[in-house]
């Protein structure tokens, strides 16, 4: 073969290859399935509200500017100066005034009544006696009530005719030294402030067994209290030494077996008593 044939051979080969490739591409295109197009959606139709119902609210406008936020609260005002602050007035209830009661006292003691009535010699004989005293007030003035009883011994009744006495007295008490140095709590000052004189009235029953008489009398007496406890104690214990005498306003007469006994005054009574002051 000559040179022109050799030169035309490559061109024929390239042409044949191009024809084959074009046929293969068309066959591949026919083999790929084509998806059917989806039908178009129908246009949205707004629902019709029922009759008598309020109209729906308008749709918000997306193009409207955003609502402005409320302004922040103003800062708190500074506190006023102390001079401008209102002054608070404190109301304090006044404490109740305690009423101080007068001090009370009670005394029980034993002693003797020196009585000449019913004795043939006319002398005063010591007859055992019992005393009880209730008092109110421990200052300058006080008021006391006392009970007094005397009864002769059996030995005296064997040879003599003594009388038994039972009396009740009410009397005032005067303490002249009550205002002497009230802040002095020494023993001597306490004894001095307890010195007292007694003046009052009394009623007495005098007799022997079923035979008796009564009389009114004037009560006279004096006493001193000796403290037995410290002054700081709220309740005091004292030893009282006292003397008493009743001056009758009249003399009753006792009649027995033809004898007449005129009941006069005693020479006096002496006694010691234990006293509680509270």
QUIMO-V408098 format. One record per pair of residues at least 4 apart in sequence whose ideal C-beta (glycine too) atoms are under 6 Angstrom apart, sorted by the first residue. I is the first residue (numbers start at 1). J is the second residue. Records with the same first field share a line. If there is no record, write none. Layout:
I->J / J
//
This chain:
1->5
49->53
80->84
102->136 / 137
103->138 / 277
104->136 / 278
105->135 / 275 / 277
106->134 / 276
107->133 / 240 / 273 / 275
108->132 / 273
109->131 / 271 / 272 / 273
111->129 / 269 / 270 / 271
112->126 / 129 / 270
113->127 / 129 / 150 / 266 / 269
114->124 / 126 / 267 / 268
115->127 / 266
116->122 / 124
117->163 / 263
118->160 / 161 / 162 / 163
119->125 / 160
124->267
127->150 / 152
129->150 / 269
130->149
131->148 / 271
132->147
133->144 / 146
134->145
135->142 / 144
136->143
137->142
139->178
140->175 / 178
142->173
143->172
144->171 / 173
145->170
146->169
147->168
148->167
149->166
150->165
151->164
152->156 / 157 / 162
156->160 / 162
163->206 / 208
165->204 / 206
166->205
167->202 / 204
168->203
169->200 / 202 / 219
170->200
171->198 / 199 / 200 / 219
172->199 / 200
173->196 / 198
174->197
175->196
177->192 / 193 / 195
178->193
180->192
181->189
184->189
185->231
190->227
194->225
195->224
196->223
197->222
198->221
200->219
202->217 / 219 / 246
203->216
204->215 / 217
205->212 / 214
206->213 / 263
207->211 / 212
211->254 / 256
213->252 / 254 / 263
215->248 / 250 / 252
216->249
217->246 / 247 / 248
218->247
219->246
220->245
221->243 / 244
222->243
223->240 / 242
224->241
225->238 / 240
226->239
227->238
228->237 / 239
229->233 / 236 / 237
235->278
236->277
238->275
240->273 / 275
241->272
242->271
243->270
244->269
245->268
247->265
248->265
251->262 / 263 / 264
252->263
253->260 / 262
254->261
255->260
//
